[in-house]
């Protein structure tokens, strides 16, 4: 299994690049894991506090959980 990370700021074309990769490779050979699925849980914050969160800042992502899921996926496929 090969893991490729596509990074960049908001609106820089990451989704376009990912879609091009998907279109160029055989069907069902690519899985996409979106970092958007790993935003820290903010349900404990009030709406006033949530709107102040900078979702472009690295601290808004639970990278430990993302890494754990990638390791588990790699073990499951191996």
N, CA, C and O of each residue as an XYZ file, in Angstrom:
312
protein
N       0.846     -1.165      0.000
C       0.000      0.000      0.000
C       0.895      1.232      0.000
O       1.891      1.305      0.720
N       0.520      2.169     -0.805
C       1.222      3.447     -0.910
C       0.307      4.535     -0.367
O      -0.858      4.628     -0.753
N       0.840      5.356      0.529
C       0.077      6.477      1.064
C       0.687      7.758      0.505
O       1.887      8.001      0.636
N      -0.154      8.561     -0.115
C       0.278      9.844     -0.675
C      -0.483     10.942      0.047
O      -1.711     10.903      0.120
N       0.227     11.909      0.575
C      -0.408     13.051      1.227
C      -0.404     14.251      0.301
O       0.635     14.603     -0.259
N      -1.545     14.874      0.137
C      -1.664     16.081     -0.679
C      -1.947     17.221      0.295
O      -2.957     17.211      0.999
N      -1.050     18.200      0.327
C      -1.203     19.287      1.287
C      -1.270     20.634      0.573
O      -0.912     20.767     -0.597
N      -1.738     21.614      1.315
C      -1.788     22.970      0.792
C      -2.886     23.759      1.471
O      -3.728     23.199      2.172
N      -2.871     25.029      1.263
C      -3.831     25.925      1.877
C      -5.222     25.790      1.268
O      -5.428     25.103      0.267
N      -6.149     26.459      1.895
C      -7.534     26.461      1.437
C      -7.615     26.986     -0.001
O      -7.054     28.033     -0.325
N      -8.318     26.246     -0.846
C      -8.563     26.695     -2.218
C      -7.377     26.612     -3.156
O      -7.378     27.267     -4.199
N      -6.350     25.816     -2.814
C      -5.146     25.771     -3.660
C      -5.183     24.682     -4.725
O      -4.275     24.591     -5.550
N      -6.244     23.841     -4.713
C      -6.349     22.830     -5.751
C      -6.104     21.402     -5.311
O      -5.928     20.521     -6.152
N      -6.090     21.154     -4.020
C      -5.852     19.792     -3.527
C      -6.889     18.808     -4.072
O      -6.529     17.726     -4.536
N      -8.151     19.168     -4.020
C      -9.207     18.284     -4.496
C      -9.065     18.024     -5.990
O      -9.307     16.908     -6.449
N      -8.683     19.026     -6.739
C      -8.468     18.855     -8.174
C      -7.360     17.843     -8.434
O      -7.498     16.982     -9.303
N      -6.268     17.939     -7.693
C      -5.152     16.999     -7.848
C      -5.592     15.586     -7.483
O      -5.290     14.634     -8.203
N      -6.303     15.448     -6.367
C      -6.780     14.130     -5.942
C      -7.709     13.537     -6.998
O      -7.591     12.358     -7.332
N      -8.621     14.334     -7.519
C      -9.537     13.831     -8.552
C      -8.793     13.405     -9.806
O      -9.185     12.430    -10.448
N      -7.745     14.101    -10.166
C      -6.947     13.716    -11.336
C      -6.241     12.384    -11.091
O      -6.183     11.537    -11.982
N      -5.708     12.199     -9.894
C      -5.067     10.922     -9.541
C      -6.092      9.794     -9.641
O      -5.811      8.747    -10.226
N      -7.274     10.005     -9.074
C      -8.330      8.989     -9.113
C      -8.683      8.641    -10.558
O      -8.868      7.470    -10.891
N      -8.776      9.654    -11.411
C      -9.143      9.425    -12.818
C      -8.064      8.708    -13.602
O      -8.373      8.018    -14.574
N      -6.808      8.849    -13.210
C      -5.693      8.243    -13.960
C      -5.405      6.802    -13.547
O      -4.785      6.059    -14.308
N      -5.839      6.400    -12.373
C      -5.538      5.052    -11.888
C      -6.757      4.149    -12.056
O      -7.879      4.634    -12.200
N      -6.529      2.826    -12.039
C      -7.647      1.893    -12.222
C      -8.747      2.100    -11.169
O      -8.478      2.476    -10.028
N      -9.971      1.846    -11.582
C     -11.122      1.990    -10.693
C     -10.958      1.103     -9.461
O     -10.477     -0.026     -9.561
N     -11.352      1.610     -8.321
C     -11.294      0.899     -7.034
C      -9.871      0.643     -6.544
O      -9.668     -0.219     -5.689
N      -8.889      1.364     -7.059
C      -7.506      1.221     -6.614
C      -7.068      2.368     -5.715
O      -5.965      2.339     -5.169
N      -7.916      3.373     -5.556
C      -7.560      4.550     -4.768
C      -8.631      4.783     -3.708
O      -9.827      4.788     -4.000
N      -8.182      4.972     -2.489
C      -9.077      5.373     -1.412
C      -8.650      6.752     -0.935
O      -7.458      7.050     -0.849
N      -9.614      7.575     -0.633
C      -9.316      8.940     -0.190
C      -9.741      9.089      1.263
O     -10.878      8.784      1.624
N      -8.826      9.556      2.081
C      -9.111      9.888      3.472
C      -8.933     11.388      3.606
O      -7.825     11.906      3.468
N     -10.005     12.067      3.868
C      -9.969     13.522      3.935
C      -9.566     13.990      5.329
O     -10.108     13.525      6.332
N      -8.629     14.896      5.380
C      -8.213     15.485      6.648
C      -9.381     16.223      7.306
O      -9.406     16.394      8.525
N     -10.341     16.656      6.498
C     -11.526     17.329      7.044
C     -12.280     16.454      8.037
O     -13.019     16.963      8.880
N     -12.097     15.142      7.942
C     -12.756     14.219      8.872
C     -12.076     14.187     10.236
O     -12.550     13.509     11.148
N     -10.985     14.904     10.380
C     -10.192     14.837     11.611
C     -10.099     16.169     12.351
O      -9.179     16.379     13.142
N     -11.042     17.060     12.099
C     -11.086     18.276     12.899
C     -11.369     17.902     14.345
O     -12.144     16.985     14.615
N     -10.742     18.611     15.270
C     -10.994     18.372     16.691
C     -12.460     18.618     17.009
O     -13.088     19.517     16.449
N     -12.993     17.813     17.910
C     -14.375     17.955     18.350
C     -14.533     19.265     19.111
O     -13.831     19.513     20.091
N     -15.447     20.088     18.659
C     -15.678     21.385     19.301
C     -17.058     21.460     19.942
O     -17.530     22.545     20.281
N     -17.701     20.316     20.110
C     -19.066     20.321     20.627
C     -19.153     20.864     22.053
O     -20.226     21.265     22.504
N     -18.034     20.877     22.750
C     -18.030     21.399     24.118
C     -17.962     22.934     24.154
O     -18.129     23.535     25.215
N     -17.721     23.560     23.009
C     -17.621     25.019     22.932
C     -18.963     25.633     22.563
O     -19.777     25.015     21.877
N     -19.178     26.839     23.020
C     -20.374     27.573     22.618
C     -20.211     28.002     21.160
O     -19.101     27.989     20.627
N     -21.306     28.380     20.520
C     -21.240     28.826     19.126
C     -20.356     30.057     19.004
O     -19.641     30.204     18.013
N     -20.390     30.934     19.981
C     -19.542     32.134     19.966
C     -18.057     31.765     19.983
O     -17.242     32.421     19.334
N     -17.710     30.706     20.734
C     -16.315     30.251     20.785
C     -15.921     29.517     19.502
O     -14.794     29.652     19.027
N     -16.841     28.749     18.950
C     -16.540     27.988     17.731
C     -16.224     28.881     16.538
O     -15.344     28.560     15.739
N     -16.935     30.001     16.413
C     -16.702     30.862     15.253
C     -15.333     31.536     15.309
O     -14.875     32.083     14.306
N     -14.683     31.506     16.451
C     -13.350     32.100     16.591
C     -12.233     31.132     16.219
O     -11.071     31.532     16.136
N     -12.568     29.869     15.994
C     -11.553     28.845     15.699
C     -11.025     29.035     14.286
O     -11.796     29.219     13.344
N      -9.710     28.988     14.146
C      -9.061     29.062     12.836
C      -8.884     27.639     12.317
O      -7.963     26.934     12.728
N      -9.768     27.221     11.414
C      -9.731     25.856     10.911
C      -8.573     25.613      9.942
O      -8.344     24.472      9.541
N      -7.847     26.647      9.563
C      -6.658     26.477      8.730
C      -5.406     26.254      9.562
O      -4.355     25.918      9.016
N      -5.499     26.435     10.866
C      -4.338     26.248     11.746
C      -4.158     24.756     12.043
O      -5.139     24.056     12.294
N      -2.926     24.271     12.016
C      -2.688     22.842     12.273
C      -3.263     22.332     13.599
O      -3.595     21.152     13.707
N      -3.385     23.186     14.588
C      -3.902     22.724     15.883
C      -5.394     22.378     15.824
O      -5.932     21.824     16.782
N      -6.060     22.694     14.723
C      -7.484     22.374     14.602
C      -7.708     20.923     14.179
O      -8.845     20.449     14.173
N      -6.632     20.213     13.826
C      -6.723     18.834     13.341
C      -6.187     17.874     14.397
O      -5.176     18.152     15.042
N      -6.864     16.749     14.569
C      -6.405     15.695     15.473
C      -5.457     14.776     14.694
O      -5.857     13.714     14.216
N      -4.208     15.199     14.577
C      -3.227     14.445     13.795
C      -2.889     13.107     14.433
O      -2.557     12.155     13.726
N      -2.968     13.017     15.759
C      -2.704     11.735     16.422
C      -3.724     10.686     15.990
O      -3.359      9.543     15.712
N      -4.995     11.065     15.931
C      -6.034     10.135     15.508
C      -5.869      9.778     14.029
O      -6.025      8.616     13.653
N      -5.560     10.756     13.199
C      -5.326     10.495     11.780
C      -4.180      9.508     11.597
O      -4.301      8.549     10.834
N      -3.074      9.737     12.289
C      -1.915      8.830     12.190
C      -2.271      7.432     12.677
O      -1.874      6.440     12.067
N      -3.017      7.349     13.770
C      -3.417      6.039     14.295
C      -4.284      5.297     13.289
O      -4.132      4.088     13.112
N      -5.185      6.004     12.633
C      -6.036      5.362     11.635
C      -5.230      4.896     10.425
O      -5.498      3.826      9.878
N      -4.251      5.685     10.005
C      -3.415      5.278      8.868
C      -2.588      4.048      9.209
O      -2.449      3.148      8.381
N      -2.040      3.997     10.410
C      -1.263      2.828     10.852
C      -2.163      1.593     10.893
O      -1.777      0.525     10.419
N      -3.363      1.742     11.461
C      -4.294      0.614     11.535
C      -4.707      0.137     10.144
O      -4.805     -1.065      9.900
N      -4.947      1.074      9.241
C      -5.310      0.713      7.871
C      -4.183     -0.039      7.191
O      -4.408     -1.051      6.528
N      -2.984      0.455      7.357
C      -1.826     -0.197      6.724
C      -1.639     -1.618      7.272
O      -1.329     -2.537      6.514
N      -1.828     -1.800      8.584
C      -1.720     -3.143      9.183
C      -2.813     -4.054      8.672
O      -2.567     -5.234      8.419
N      -4.022     -3.528      8.515
C      -5.148     -4.344      8.067
C      -4.981     -4.813      6.625
O      -5.448     -5.893      6.264
N      -4.332     -4.021      5.818
C      -4.162     -4.356      4.396
C      -2.939     -5.238      4.170
O      -2.896     -6.010      3.212
N      -1.952     -5.125      5.045
C      -0.705     -5.871      4.862
C      -0.862     -7.361      4.977
O       0.116     -8.097      4.843
